[in-house]
Amino acid sequence: MMSDVMTAGLGEFDHAGDDNVVPFQVEGLDVRGRAVQLGPMLDAILERHKYPAPVARLLSEAVVLTVLLGTSLKFEGKFIVQTQSDGPVDLLVADFAAPDAVRAYARFDEERLAEAVANGRTEPQELLGAGVLAFTIDQGAHMQPYQGIVPLAGESLERIAETYFRQSEQIPTAVRLSAAELIDRDEDGKPRHGWRAGGLIAQFLPEAPERMRLPDLPGGDGDEEGHQLAEDDHWTEARAMVETIDADELTDPNVTAERLLFRLFHERGVRVYDAHTVYDKCSCSRDKIGGVLAGLSEEEIQESLEDDLISVTCQFCSTTYRFSAEEVRNMGE
């Protein structure tokens, strides 16, 4: 089902609201994409670990990027965004398990993070440092995972994602990501803290493949006959529109995804499709953890015991699973 935002007034179409990814299409510009605002779902993920604000903001952007890309999957599987780097925040992991489950985790060095904050070095590229960003598509046990890797080249996550799609997938792509820490008061006047984040991805997907060839692709300054390539006018226009998005628009609950899309593309005609709800939902389970422990040797079982139990805590959802030594031995039989 789709709605034509171009012909409807702002009060005449439904708003998907928080934690719902809104697919859209701008036929006049050959552009397709998705937009989202995350609220309670994201806040639950961050609250579970009490992340410092700079880490929470960075992980929020990774979660937004993951749901924007993961909800495009047409099969049962996982889409994973992961960074590994040498900065104060040396690991970010966010994964989307089709059709709707999101989980995320960040690892950081407290001393190095405190030093970075004290020195005002809290931009994403400063917190991450040098390393790689990996996009992984896992279609299950009987399929080979696909992984694309791009260097963390001193840029924001949104710029790195654009580089990946431009170079590896050869799809002209514009990405905007933003996260905000909100402090207000509840019904009783008590201070209330929360996180919001939002994002938008727009991709140039014309019917004629040759129109996707842009001069900023590696080796793409000319065609086979040496003629200079020019960027397609439609994509130039669409990208310029996306660049006008203010970070606050992506997190403001009063500027819904549909309102933002109307502002950007109403002159060209933008259609929105049924929203895709995402949830804070971990894929860990007692059976899965037990399957891992089943491979332990007797020596490893003894070394892992504490108060006669082996305890394993999921780094994503913080759920702790406890097993007796006898349970683990039986699993291995």
C-alpha positions as CSV (number, residue, x, y, z in Angstrom):
1,M,0.0,0.0,0.0
2,M,1.3,3.5,-0.8
3,S,0.2,7.1,-0.2
4,D,0.8,10.0,-2.4
5,V,2.3,12.7,-0.2
6,M,2.5,15.2,-3.1
7,T,-1.3,15.5,-3.5
8,A,-2.2,15.2,0.2
9,G,-2.0,18.1,2.7
10,L,0.1,17.6,5.7
11,G,-2.9,16.7,7.9
12,E,-4.4,14.3,5.3
13,F,-2.2,11.3,5.6
14,D,-1.2,9.1,8.4
15,H,2.1,9.4,10.3
16,A,4.0,6.3,10.9
17,G,5.5,7.6,14.2
18,D,8.6,6.4,16.1
19,D,10.3,3.1,15.4
20,N,8.7,2.7,12.0
21,V,10.8,2.8,8.8
22,V,9.0,4.6,6.0
23,P,9.9,3.5,2.4
24,F,9.5,6.2,-0.2
25,Q,9.8,6.8,-3.9
26,V,10.3,10.0,-5.9
27,E,9.4,8.9,-9.5
28,G,10.2,12.3,-10.9
29,L,13.9,11.9,-9.8
30,D,14.3,8.1,-10.1
31,V,15.0,8.0,-6.4
32,R,14.0,5.4,-3.8
33,G,14.8,5.4,-0.1
34,R,13.7,5.0,3.5
35,A,13.3,7.4,6.4
36,V,13.0,6.6,10.1
37,Q,12.8,8.2,13.6
38,L,13.7,5.9,16.5
39,G,12.4,6.6,20.0
40,P,11.4,4.0,22.7
41,M,13.2,1.1,20.8
42,L,16.5,3.0,20.7
43,D,16.2,4.3,24.2
44,A,15.7,0.8,25.6
45,I,18.9,-0.4,23.9
46,L,21.0,2.5,25.2
47,E,19.5,2.5,28.7
48,R,20.4,-1.1,29.2
49,H,24.1,-0.4,29.1
50,K,24.1,3.2,30.5
51,Y,26.5,4.3,27.7
52,P,28.2,7.7,28.1
53,A,26.6,10.3,25.8
54,P,29.3,10.3,23.1
55,V,29.2,6.5,22.8
56,A,25.3,6.5,22.9
57,R,25.2,9.0,20.1
58,L,27.6,7.1,17.9
59,L,25.9,3.7,18.5
60,S,22.5,5.4,17.8
61,E,23.7,6.5,14.4
62,A,24.9,2.9,13.7
63,V,21.5,1.6,14.7
64,V,19.7,4.0,12.4
65,L,22.0,3.0,9.5
66,T,21.3,-0.6,10.2
67,V,17.5,-0.4,10.2
68,L,17.5,1.8,7.1
69,L,19.5,-0.8,5.2
70,G,18.3,-4.0,7.0
71,T,14.6,-3.3,6.3
72,S,15.3,-3.6,2.6
73,L,16.0,-7.3,2.9
74,K,13.6,-9.5,1.0
75,F,14.4,-12.7,2.8
76,E,14.8,-14.1,6.3
77,G,18.3,-13.3,7.5
78,K,20.5,-10.8,9.2
79,F,22.0,-7.5,8.2
80,I,24.9,-6.5,10.4
81,V,26.9,-3.2,10.6
82,Q,30.1,-3.4,12.5
83,T,33.1,-1.2,13.1
84,Q,36.5,-2.3,14.3
85,S,39.0,0.4,15.0
86,D,41.8,1.8,17.2
87,G,39.9,4.7,18.7
88,P,38.4,5.1,22.2
89,V,35.3,3.4,20.8
90,D,36.9,0.3,19.2
91,L,33.8,-1.7,18.4
92,L,30.2,-0.9,17.3
93,V,27.8,-3.7,16.4
94,A,24.2,-3.3,15.3
95,D,22.3,-6.1,13.6
96,F,18.8,-6.4,12.1
97,A,17.2,-9.8,12.1
98,A,14.4,-10.0,9.6
99,P,11.6,-9.2,9.8
100,D,11.8,-6.7,12.6
101,A,14.4,-7.4,15.4
102,V,17.2,-4.9,16.3
103,R,20.0,-5.2,18.8
104,A,23.2,-3.3,19.3
105,Y,26.3,-3.1,21.4
106,A,29.3,-0.7,21.8
107,R,32.7,-1.4,23.4
108,F,34.9,1.5,24.6
109,D,37.9,2.3,26.7
110,E,36.8,4.5,29.6
111,E,40.1,6.2,30.2
112,R,40.7,7.0,26.5
113,L,37.1,8.1,26.2
114,A,37.4,10.5,29.2
115,E,40.6,11.9,27.7
116,A,38.9,12.4,24.3
117,V,35.9,14.2,25.9
118,A,38.2,16.4,28.0
119,N,40.1,17.4,24.8
120,G,36.8,18.1,22.9
121,R,37.6,15.2,20.5
122,T,34.1,13.7,20.2
123,E,33.4,13.7,16.5
124,P,32.6,10.2,15.2
125,Q,35.9,9.9,13.3
126,E,37.8,11.0,16.4
127,L,36.0,8.4,18.6
128,L,36.4,5.6,16.1
129,G,39.9,6.2,14.9
130,A,41.4,4.1,12.1
131,G,39.8,0.8,11.1
132,V,37.1,-0.6,9.0
133,L,33.3,-0.6,8.6
134,A,31.8,-3.9,7.6
135,F,28.4,-4.6,6.1
136,T,27.4,-8.3,6.4
137,I,24.4,-10.0,4.9
138,D,23.8,-13.4,6.5
139,Q,21.1,-15.5,4.8
140,G,21.4,-18.5,7.2
141,A,23.3,-21.7,7.7
142,H,23.0,-22.9,4.2
143,M,24.2,-19.8,2.4
144,Q,27.5,-18.1,2.3
145,P,27.5,-14.7,4.1
146,Y,28.2,-11.7,2.0
147,Q,30.5,-9.0,3.5
148,G,31.5,-5.6,2.2
149,I,34.3,-3.7,3.9
150,V,35.2,0.0,3.6
151,P,37.9,1.9,5.5
152,L,37.1,4.3,8.3
153,A,38.8,7.1,6.5
154,G,38.4,9.9,9.1
155,E,34.8,10.6,8.1
156,S,31.3,10.3,9.6
157,L,29.3,7.1,9.4
158,E,27.0,8.6,6.9
159,R,29.9,9.6,4.5
160,I,31.5,6.2,4.9
161,A,28.2,4.5,4.0
162,E,27.8,6.7,1.0
163,T,31.4,5.8,-0.1
164,Y,30.6,2.1,0.3
165,F,27.5,2.2,-1.9
166,R,29.2,4.4,-4.5
167,Q,32.3,2.2,-4.8
168,S,31.3,-1.3,-3.9
169,E,27.6,-1.4,-5.1
170,Q,27.9,1.4,-7.7
171,I,24.7,2.9,-6.5
172,P,24.7,6.7,-6.0
173,T,23.5,7.1,-2.4
174,A,22.9,10.0,0.0
175,V,22.7,9.2,3.8
176,R,21.7,11.5,6.7
177,L,22.0,10.3,10.3
178,S,21.4,12.2,13.6
179,A,21.0,11.4,17.3
180,A,19.9,13.6,20.2
181,E,19.8,13.3,23.9
182,L,16.6,14.7,25.3
183,I,15.9,15.9,28.8
184,D,12.4,17.0,29.8
185,R,9.9,16.5,32.6
186,D,7.3,13.8,33.1
187,E,3.7,14.2,34.2
188,D,4.9,14.7,37.8
189,G,7.4,17.3,36.9
190,K,10.4,15.0,37.5
191,P,13.4,15.2,35.1
192,R,13.2,12.6,32.3
193,H,16.0,11.5,30.1
194,G,15.8,9.8,26.7
195,W,17.4,9.3,23.3
196,R,16.0,9.8,19.8
197,A,17.6,9.3,16.5
198,G,16.6,9.5,12.9
199,G,17.9,9.1,9.4
200,L,17.2,9.0,5.7
201,I,18.8,7.1,2.8
202,A,18.1,8.1,-0.8
203,Q,19.4,6.1,-3.8
204,F,19.4,6.9,-7.5
205,L,17.9,3.9,-9.3
206,P,17.0,4.9,-12.9
207,E,15.7,2.3,-15.3
208,A,18.6,2.9,-17.7
209,P,21.7,1.5,-15.9
210,E,24.1,3.8,-17.8
211,R,22.6,6.8,-16.1
212,M,24.0,5.6,-12.8
213,R,27.6,6.1,-14.0
214,L,28.9,9.1,-12.1
215,P,32.3,10.8,-12.3
216,D,33.1,10.2,-8.6
217,L,33.2,6.4,-9.1
218,P,36.7,4.9,-9.1
219,G,38.0,5.2,-12.6
220,G,34.8,6.8,-13.7
221,D,36.1,10.1,-15.0
222,G,35.3,9.1,-18.6
223,D,33.6,6.4,-20.7
224,E,35.3,3.8,-22.9
225,E,35.8,6.3,-25.6
226,G,37.3,8.9,-23.3
227,H,34.3,11.2,-23.1
228,Q,33.9,13.1,-19.9
229,L,31.0,11.8,-17.7
230,A,28.6,14.3,-16.1
231,E,26.5,13.6,-13.0
232,D,22.8,13.0,-13.9
233,D,20.7,16.1,-13.3
234,H,18.0,14.2,-11.4
235,W,20.5,12.8,-8.9
236,T,22.2,16.2,-8.6
237,E,18.8,17.7,-7.6
238,A,17.9,14.8,-5.2
239,R,21.3,14.9,-3.5
240,A,21.1,18.7,-3.0
241,M,17.6,18.3,-1.4
242,V,18.9,15.6,1.0
243,E,21.8,17.9,2.0
244,T,19.3,20.5,3.2
245,I,18.1,18.3,6.0
246,D,19.0,19.7,9.4
247,A,20.2,17.3,12.0
248,D,17.4,18.5,14.3
249,E,14.7,17.6,11.8
250,L,15.7,14.0,12.0
251,T,15.1,13.8,15.7
252,D,12.3,16.2,16.3
253,P,9.1,14.3,17.1
254,N,7.1,17.1,15.5
255,V,8.9,16.6,12.2
256,T,7.7,13.1,11.2
257,A,9.3,11.2,8.4
258,E,6.3,12.0,6.2
259,R,6.6,15.7,6.9
260,L,10.2,15.7,6.1
261,L,9.7,13.9,2.9
262,F,6.9,16.3,1.9
263,R,9.3,19.2,2.6
264,L,12.0,17.7,0.5
265,F,10.2,16.3,-2.5
266,H,6.6,17.6,-2.7
267,E,7.4,19.5,-5.9
268,R,8.6,16.4,-7.6
269,G,6.0,14.0,-6.2
270,V,6.9,11.6,-3.4
271,R,5.0,8.4,-2.6
272,V,5.3,6.7,0.8
273,Y,4.6,3.0,1.4
274,D,3.5,1.0,4.4
275,A,5.8,1.5,7.4
276,H,8.0,-1.3,8.7
277,T,8.0,-1.4,12.5
278,V,11.2,-2.4,14.3
279,Y,11.7,-3.7,17.8
280,D,14.3,-4.0,20.5
281,K,14.6,-7.8,20.3
282,C,17.7,-9.9,21.0
283,S,18.2,-13.2,19.2
284,C,20.0,-14.9,22.1
285,S,18.4,-17.8,23.9
286,R,19.2,-20.5,26.5
287,D,19.4,-23.1,23.7
288,K,21.8,-21.0,21.6
289,I,24.1,-20.3,24.6
290,G,23.9,-24.0,25.6
291,G,25.0,-25.0,22.1
292,V,28.1,-22.9,22.5
293,L,28.9,-24.3,25.9
294,A,28.4,-27.9,24.6
295,G,31.8,-27.7,23.0
296,L,33.7,-27.1,26.3
297,S,36.1,-29.6,27.6
298,E,36.0,-30.9,31.2
299,E,38.9,-28.7,32.0
300,E,37.2,-25.6,30.5
301,I,34.0,-26.5,32.4
302,Q,35.9,-26.5,35.7
303,E,37.7,-23.3,34.9
304,S,34.3,-21.6,34.1
305,L,32.5,-22.6,37.3
306,E,31.7,-19.9,39.8
307,D,29.6,-20.9,42.8
308,D,29.0,-24.2,41.1
309,L,27.4,-22.5,38.0
310,I,28.6,-21.3,34.6
311,S,27.1,-17.9,33.9
312,V,27.0,-16.3,30.5
313,T,25.7,-12.8,29.9
314,C,24.6,-11.6,26.5
315,Q,26.6,-8.5,25.6
316,F,23.6,-7.2,23.6
317,C,20.6,-7.5,25.9
318,S,22.5,-8.2,29.3
319,T,20.4,-11.3,29.9
320,T,22.3,-13.8,32.1
321,Y,22.0,-17.6,31.5
322,R,23.2,-20.0,34.2
323,F,24.1,-23.7,33.8
324,S,25.2,-26.3,36.1
325,A,28.3,-28.4,35.2
326,E,26.1,-31.4,34.7
327,E,23.9,-29.6,32.3
328,V,26.9,-28.6,30.2
329,R,28.3,-32.1,30.2
330,N,24.9,-33.5,29.0
331,M,24.8,-31.0,26.2
332,G,28.1,-32.2,24.9
333,E,26.9,-35.8,24.7
